[in-house]
């Protein structure tokens, strides 16, 4: 696998981790809407980190979600409840 793809995946995963920490901080401060928003983006960037390893990306959130469902949920790699 190309090292640039792996580096992109790592970068996106780090972004997911940072968003998750921000969500936790927002939650502790009672900023619940922001906590939900950062949680969503944490999951989104984690999925993009995974799909980068497949060489897939999309300009739309729906494209990423659709690819994840088709490639990982439908194939049984992730449980349907994950989707």
N, CA, C and O atoms as CSV, one atom per row, in Angstrom:
chain,resi,resn,atom,element,x,y,z
A,1,UNK,N,N,0.850,-1.175,0.000
A,1,UNK,CA,C,0.000,0.000,0.000
A,1,UNK,C,C,0.896,1.238,0.000
A,1,UNK,O,O,1.911,1.284,0.695
A,2,UNK,N,N,0.516,2.213,-0.768
A,2,UNK,CA,C,1.300,3.437,-0.859
A,2,UNK,C,C,1.385,4.124,0.492
A,2,UNK,O,O,0.398,4.195,1.224
A,3,UNK,N,N,2.549,4.622,0.819
A,3,UNK,CA,C,2.712,5.279,2.114
A,3,UNK,C,C,1.874,6.550,2.213
A,3,UNK,O,O,1.452,6.928,3.306
A,4,UNK,N,N,1.629,7.217,1.076
A,4,UNK,CA,C,0.811,8.435,1.118
A,4,UNK,C,C,-0.634,8.113,1.507
A,4,UNK,O,O,-1.286,8.914,2.177
A,5,UNK,N,N,-1.130,6.964,1.098
A,5,UNK,CA,C,-2.487,6.538,1.470
A,5,UNK,C,C,-2.540,6.253,2.962
A,5,UNK,O,O,-3.485,6.649,3.644
A,6,UNK,N,N,-1.525,5.564,3.466
A,6,UNK,CA,C,-1.467,5.250,4.895
A,6,UNK,C,C,-1.354,6.539,5.711
A,6,UNK,O,O,-2.004,6.677,6.748
A,7,UNK,N,N,-0.542,7.470,5.252
A,7,UNK,CA,C,-0.401,8.752,5.952
A,7,UNK,C,C,-1.717,9.525,5.952
A,7,UNK,O,O,-2.079,10.130,6.961
A,8,UNK,N,N,-2.432,9.509,4.833
A,8,UNK,CA,C,-3.743,10.166,4.767
A,8,UNK,C,C,-4.698,9.531,5.762
A,8,UNK,O,O,-5.421,10.235,6.467
A,9,UNK,N,N,-4.708,8.217,5.823
A,9,UNK,CA,C,-5.565,7.514,6.762
A,9,UNK,C,C,-5.216,7.881,8.200
A,9,UNK,O,O,-6.108,8.131,9.010
A,10,UNK,N,N,-3.942,7.915,8.517
A,10,UNK,CA,C,-3.504,8.288,9.870
A,10,UNK,C,C,-3.917,9.713,10.212
A,10,UNK,O,O,-4.358,9.990,11.328
A,11,UNK,N,N,-3.772,10.610,9.250
A,11,UNK,CA,C,-4.168,12.007,9.457
A,11,UNK,C,C,-5.669,12.104,9.753
A,11,UNK,O,O,-6.083,12.813,10.670
A,12,UNK,N,N,-6.463,11.397,8.979
A,12,UNK,CA,C,-7.917,11.428,9.191
A,12,UNK,C,C,-8.292,10.799,10.530
A,12,UNK,O,O,-9.199,11.277,11.211
A,13,UNK,N,N,-7.595,9.729,10.906
A,13,UNK,CA,C,-7.865,9.098,12.193
A,13,UNK,C,C,-7.502,10.049,13.338
A,13,UNK,O,O,-8.235,10.140,14.323
A,14,UNK,N,N,-6.393,10.744,13.215
A,14,UNK,CA,C,-6.012,11.725,14.241
A,14,UNK,C,C,-7.049,12.829,14.335
A,14,UNK,O,O,-7.354,13.297,15.431
A,15,UNK,N,N,-7.593,13.251,13.207
A,15,UNK,CA,C,-8.662,14.245,13.203
A,15,UNK,C,C,-9.880,13.700,13.943
A,15,UNK,O,O,-10.529,14.430,14.692
A,16,UNK,N,N,-10.188,12.438,13.738
A,16,UNK,CA,C,-11.314,11.807,14.441
A,16,UNK,C,C,-11.086,11.825,15.948
A,16,UNK,O,O,-11.999,12.135,16.713
A,17,UNK,N,N,-9.880,11.495,16.371
A,17,UNK,CA,C,-9.538,11.487,17.797
A,17,UNK,C,C,-9.666,12.895,18.389
A,17,UNK,O,O,-10.196,13.062,19.488
A,18,UNK,N,N,-9.185,13.891,17.669
A,18,UNK,CA,C,-9.276,15.274,18.136
A,18,UNK,C,C,-10.730,15.721,18.259
A,18,UNK,O,O,-11.098,16.393,19.222
A,19,UNK,N,N,-11.555,15.346,17.279
A,19,UNK,CA,C,-12.971,15.695,17.342
A,19,UNK,C,C,-13.655,15.006,18.518
A,19,UNK,O,O,-14.522,15.597,19.162
A,20,UNK,N,N,-13.277,13.780,18.801
A,20,UNK,CA,C,-13.857,13.060,19.935
A,20,UNK,C,C,-13.495,13.734,21.254
A,20,UNK,O,O,-14.338,13.866,22.141
A,21,UNK,N,N,-12.261,14.152,21.379
A,21,UNK,CA,C,-11.854,14.857,22.605
A,21,UNK,C,C,-12.608,16.176,22.748
A,21,UNK,O,O,-13.034,16.534,23.846
A,22,UNK,N,N,-12.770,16.889,21.653
A,22,UNK,CA,C,-13.542,18.129,21.694
A,22,UNK,C,C,-14.987,17.846,22.094
A,22,UNK,O,O,-15.578,18.606,22.861
A,23,UNK,N,N,-15.555,16.765,21.582
A,23,UNK,CA,C,-16.926,16.381,21.947
A,23,UNK,C,C,-17.024,16.131,23.449
A,23,UNK,O,O,-17.983,16.557,24.092
A,24,UNK,N,N,-16.035,15.444,24.004
A,24,UNK,CA,C,-16.025,15.174,25.447
A,24,UNK,C,C,-15.961,16.472,26.245
A,24,UNK,O,O,-16.680,16.642,27.230
A,25,UNK,N,N,-15.103,17.379,25.815
A,25,UNK,CA,C,-14.992,18.668,26.502
A,25,UNK,C,C,-16.300,19.447,26.401
A,25,UNK,O,O,-16.766,20.015,27.389
A,26,UNK,N,N,-16.886,19.474,25.217
A,26,UNK,CA,C,-18.169,20.167,25.033
A,26,UNK,C,C,-19.239,19.577,25.936
A,26,UNK,O,O,-20.016,20.309,26.550
A,27,UNK,N,N,-19.277,18.269,26.015
A,27,UNK,CA,C,-20.268,17.580,26.839
A,27,UNK,C,C,-20.098,17.961,28.320
A,27,UNK,O,O,-21.071,18.275,29.006
A,28,UNK,N,N,-18.859,17.927,28.791
A,28,UNK,CA,C,-18.584,18.282,30.200
A,28,UNK,C,C,-19.000,19.707,30.523
A,28,UNK,O,O,-19.384,20.013,31.652
A,29,UNK,N,N,-18.919,20.580,29.514
A,29,UNK,CA,C,-19.287,21.984,29.709
A,29,UNK,C,C,-20.779,22.237,29.467
A,29,UNK,O,O,-21.234,23.379,29.539
A,30,UNK,N,N,-21.529,21.185,29.184
A,30,UNK,CA,C,-22.967,21.338,28.954
A,30,UNK,C,C,-23.312,21.848,27.573
A,30,UNK,O,O,-24.443,22.272,27.334
A,31,UNK,N,N,-22.365,21.815,26.665
A,31,UNK,CA,C,-22.588,22.280,25.295
A,31,UNK,C,C,-22.984,21.066,24.454
A,31,UNK,O,O,-22.193,20.550,23.665
A,32,UNK,N,N,-24.218,20.627,24.643
A,32,UNK,CA,C,-24.657,19.349,24.107
A,32,UNK,C,C,-24.786,19.321,22.581
A,32,UNK,O,O,-24.436,18.325,21.948
A,33,UNK,N,N,-25.282,20.398,21.994
A,33,UNK,CA,C,-25.379,20.434,20.527
A,33,UNK,C,C,-23.991,20.345,19.893
A,33,UNK,O,O,-23.798,19.633,18.908
A,34,UNK,N,N,-23.038,21.063,20.456
A,34,UNK,CA,C,-21.670,21.009,19.935
A,34,UNK,C,C,-21.050,19.640,20.169
A,34,UNK,O,O,-20.284,19.150,19.339
A,35,UNK,N,N,-21.383,19.016,21.311
A,35,UNK,CA,C,-20.866,17.675,21.598
A,35,UNK,C,C,-21.375,16.677,20.562
A,35,UNK,O,O,-20.619,15.828,20.090
A,36,UNK,N,N,-22.650,16.780,20.211
A,36,UNK,CA,C,-23.219,15.890,19.194
A,36,UNK,C,C,-22.553,16.147,17.843
A,36,UNK,O,O,-22.216,15.209,17.121
A,37,UNK,N,N,-22.368,17.412,17.509
A,37,UNK,CA,C,-21.735,17.768,16.240
A,37,UNK,C,C,-20.316,17.204,16.150
A,37,UNK,O,O,-19.961,16.591,15.144
A,38,UNK,N,N,-19.512,17.402,17.176
A,38,UNK,CA,C,-18.136,16.900,17.169
A,38,UNK,C,C,-18.103,15.378,17.194
A,38,UNK,O,O,-17.207,14.771,16.608
A,39,UNK,N,N,-19.075,14.751,17.869
A,39,UNK,CA,C,-19.155,13.281,17.873
A,39,UNK,C,C,-19.414,12.766,16.467
A,39,UNK,O,O,-18.778,11.812,16.017
A,40,UNK,N,N,-20.360,13.410,15.772
A,40,UNK,CA,C,-20.661,13.022,14.391
A,40,UNK,C,C,-19.395,13.112,13.541
A,40,UNK,O,O,-19.066,12.179,12.809
A,41,UNK,N,N,-18.686,14.238,13.640
A,41,UNK,CA,C,-17.503,14.418,12.810
A,41,UNK,C,C,-16.380,13.470,13.212
A,41,UNK,O,O,-15.569,13.085,12.369
A,42,UNK,N,N,-16.321,13.093,14.469
A,42,UNK,CA,C,-15.344,12.095,14.887
A,42,UNK,C,C,-15.594,10.772,14.165
A,42,UNK,O,O,-14.668,10.161,13.631
A,43,UNK,N,N,-16.833,10.344,14.155
A,43,UNK,CA,C,-17.200,9.100,13.469
A,43,UNK,C,C,-16.960,9.238,11.969
A,43,UNK,O,O,-16.416,8.333,11.337
A,44,UNK,N,N,-17.363,10.361,11.410
A,44,UNK,CA,C,-17.209,10.588,9.977
A,44,UNK,C,C,-15.737,10.501,9.551
A,44,UNK,O,O,-15.406,9.848,8.561
A,45,UNK,N,N,-14.862,11.167,10.310
A,45,UNK,CA,C,-13.444,11.150,9.944
A,45,UNK,C,C,-12.817,9.771,10.181
A,45,UNK,O,O,-11.895,9.378,9.467
A,46,UNK,N,N,-13.307,9.052,11.166
A,46,UNK,CA,C,-12.815,7.681,11.378
A,46,UNK,C,C,-13.187,6.795,10.190
A,46,UNK,O,O,-12.380,5.984,9.736
A,47,UNK,N,N,-14.409,6.956,9.693
A,47,UNK,CA,C,-14.827,6.190,8.519
A,47,UNK,C,C,-14.009,6.607,7.295
A,47,UNK,O,O,-13.621,5.759,6.492
A,48,UNK,N,N,-13.748,7.897,7.150
A,48,UNK,CA,C,-12.923,8.360,6.029
A,48,UNK,C,C,-11.500,7.833,6.127
A,48,UNK,O,O,-10.861,7.582,5.105
A,49,UNK,N,N,-10.995,7.661,7.351
A,49,UNK,CA,C,-9.663,7.062,7.535
A,49,UNK,C,C,-9.666,5.639,7.004
A,49,UNK,O,O,-8.722,5.206,6.343
A,50,UNK,N,N,-10.735,4.919,7.298
A,50,UNK,CA,C,-10.870,3.538,6.825
A,50,UNK,C,C,-11.008,3.481,5.305
A,50,UNK,O,O,-10.328,2.696,4.646
A,51,UNK,N,N,-11.881,4.307,4.756
A,51,UNK,CA,C,-12.117,4.251,3.312
A,51,UNK,C,C,-10.901,4.735,2.509
A,51,UNK,O,O,-10.729,4.356,1.351
A,52,UNK,N,N,-10.066,5.569,3.124
A,52,UNK,CA,C,-8.838,6.008,2.447
A,52,UNK,C,C,-7.954,4.807,2.130
A,52,UNK,O,O,-7.292,4.770,1.093
A,53,UNK,N,N,-7.948,3.833,3.024
A,53,UNK,CA,C,-7.137,2.630,2.805
A,53,UNK,C,C,-7.630,1.821,1.612
A,53,UNK,O,O,-6.882,1.035,1.031
A,54,UNK,N,N,-8.906,2.023,1.250
A,54,UNK,CA,C,-9.477,1.385,0.057
A,54,UNK,C,C,-9.263,2.241,-1.196
A,54,UNK,O,O,-9.570,1.813,-2.308
A,55,UNK,N,N,-8.737,3.446,-1.003
A,55,UNK,CA,C,-8.574,4.359,-2.126
A,55,UNK,C,C,-9.868,5.056,-2.495
A,55,UNK,O,O,-10.008,5.557,-3.611
A,56,UNK,N,N,-10.827,5.092,-1.559
A,56,UNK,CA,C,-12.125,5.705,-1.836
A,56,UNK,C,C,-12.268,6.997,-1.062
A,56,UNK,O,O,-11.846,7.096,0.089
A,57,UNK,N,N,-12.873,7.998,-1.710
A,57,UNK,CA,C,-13.275,9.232,-1.047
A,57,UNK,C,C,-14.469,9.793,-1.803
A,57,UNK,O,O,-14.721,9.436,-2.954
A,58,UNK,N,N,-15.183,10.659,-1.150
A,58,UNK,CA,C,-16.344,11.299,-1.763
A,58,UNK,C,C,-16.439,12.711,-1.229
A,58,UNK,O,O,-16.057,12.982,-0.090
A,59,UNK,N,N,-16.944,13.601,-2.047
A,59,UNK,CA,C,-17.151,14.982,-1.632
A,59,UNK,C,C,-18.396,15.174,-0.791
A,59,UNK,O,O,-18.636,16.259,-0.261
A,60,UNK,N,N,-19.188,14.119,-0.669
A,60,UNK,CA,C,-20.442,14.213,0.087
A,60,UNK,C,C,-20.441,13.205,1.226
A,60,UNK,O,O,-19.921,12.096,1.101
A,61,UNK,N,N,-21.025,13.610,2.316
A,61,UNK,CA,C,-21.150,12.701,3.455
A,61,UNK,C,C,-21.944,11.463,3.065
A,61,UNK,O,O,-21.607,10.351,3.473
A,62,UNK,N,N,-22.986,11.650,2.283
A,62,UNK,CA,C,-23.826,10.516,1.886
A,62,UNK,C,C,-23.032,9.490,1.077
A,62,UNK,O,O,-23.302,8.293,1.166
A,63,UNK,N,N,-22.063,9.945,0.294
A,63,UNK,CA,C,-21.234,9.031,-0.482
A,63,UNK,C,C,-20.351,8.177,0.407
A,63,UNK,O,O,-20.188,6.981,0.166
A,64,UNK,N,N,-19.779,8.793,1.439
A,64,UNK,CA,C,-18.946,8.063,2.395
A,64,UNK,C,C,-19.786,7.045,3.149
A,64,UNK,O,O,-19.385,5.891,3.296
A,65,UNK,N,N,-20.942,7.466,3.624
A,65,UNK,CA,C,-21.828,6.588,4.391
A,65,UNK,C,C,-22.299,5.426,3.528
A,65,UNK,O,O,-22.316,4.282,3.982
A,66,UNK,N,N,-22.678,5.709,2.297
A,66,UNK,CA,C,-23.140,4.668,1.378
A,66,UNK,C,C,-22.040,3.642,1.113
A,66,UNK,O,O,-22.290,2.436,1.139
A,67,UNK,N,N,-20.830,4.122,0.861
A,67,UNK,CA,C,-19.702,3.225,0.607
A,67,UNK,C,C,-19.413,2.362,1.832
A,67,UNK,O,O,-19.178,1.160,1.706
A,68,UNK,N,N,-19.430,2.968,3.004
A,68,UNK,CA,C,-19.199,2.227,4.240
A,68,UNK,C,C,-20.252,1.133,4.417
A,68,UNK,O,O,-19.922,-0.008,4.739
A,69,UNK,N,N,-21.506,1.484,4.206
A,69,UNK,CA,C,-22.576,0.493,4.352
A,69,UNK,C,C,-22.425,-0.650,3.351
A,69,UNK,O,O,-22.567,-1.820,3.705
A,70,UNK,N,N,-22.139,-0.300,2.107
A,70,UNK,CA,C,-22.015,-1.309,1.054
A,70,UNK,C,C,-20.793,-2.200,1.257
A,70,UNK,O,O,-20.864,-3.415,1.068
A,71,UNK,N,N,-19.687,-1.598,1.638
A,71,UNK,CA,C,-18.426,-2.329,1.708
A,71,UNK,C,C,-18.201,-3.028,3.044
A,71,UNK,O,O,-17.637,-4.121,3.087
A,72,UNK,N,N,-18.627,-2.417,4.105
A,72,UNK,CA,C,-18.291,-2.948,5.427
A,72,UNK,C,C,-19.477,-3.534,6.190
A,72,UNK,O,O,-19.340,-4.547,6.875
A,73,UNK,N,N,-20.633,-2.900,6.070
A,73,UNK,CA,C,-21.803,-3.413,6.802
A,73,UNK,C,C,-22.423,-4.584,6.047
A,73,UNK,O,O,-22.665,-5.645,6.622
A,74,UNK,N,N,-22.674,-4.388,4.770
A,74,UNK,CA,C,-23.300,-5.448,3.974
A,74,UNK,C,C,-22.438,-6.711,3.942
A,74,UNK,O,O,-22.968,-7.822,3.911
A,75,UNK,N,N,-21.127,-6.548,3.950
A,75,UNK,CA,C,-20.213,-7.685,3.916
A,75,UNK,C,C,-19.998,-8.311,5.292
A,75,UNK,O,O,-19.291,-9.311,5.419
A,76,UNK,N,N,-20.608,-7.722,6.321
A,76,UNK,CA,C,-20.541,-8.291,7.668
A,76,UNK,C,C,-19.290,-7.935,8.461
A,76,UNK,O,O,-19.055,-8.510,9.523
A,77,UNK,N,N,-18.493,-7.010,7.971
A,77,UNK,CA,C,-17.282,-6.599,8.683
A,77,UNK,C,C,-17.661,-5.784,9.918
A,77,UNK,O,O,-17.061,-5.930,10.983
A,78,UNK,N,N,-18.670,-4.924,9.755
A,78,UNK,CA,C,-19.254,-4.191,10.868
A,78,UNK,C,C,-20.705,-4.595,10.996
A,78,UNK,O,O,-21.369,-4.871,9.997
A,79,UNK,N,N,-21.198,-4.631,12.215
A,79,UNK,CA,C,-22.602,-4.966,12.469
A,79,UNK,C,C,-23.503,-3.843,11.944
A,79,UNK,O,O,-23.104,-2.679,11.915
A,80,UNK,N,N,-24.697,-4.199,11.536
A,80,UNK,CA,C,-25.647,-3.226,10.994
A,80,UNK,C,C,-25.930,-2.105,11.998
A,80,UNK,O,O,-26.174,-0.964,11.606
A,81,UNK,N,N,-25.895,-2.432,13.284
A,81,UNK,CA,C,-26.154,-1.409,14.305
A,81,UNK,C,C,-25.095,-0.303,14.277
A,81,UNK,O,O,-25.352,0.811,14.733
A,82,UNK,N,N,-23.908,-0.607,13.744
A,82,UNK,CA,C,-22.847,0.391,13.620
A,82,UNK,C,C,-23.253,1.478,12.639
A,82,UNK,O,O,-22.929,2.651,12.827
A,83,UNK,N,N,-23.951,1.087,11.610
A,83,UNK,CA,C,-24.358,2.027,10.572
A,83,UNK,C,C,-25.411,2.975,11.101
A,83,UNK,O,O,-25.882,3.846,10.369
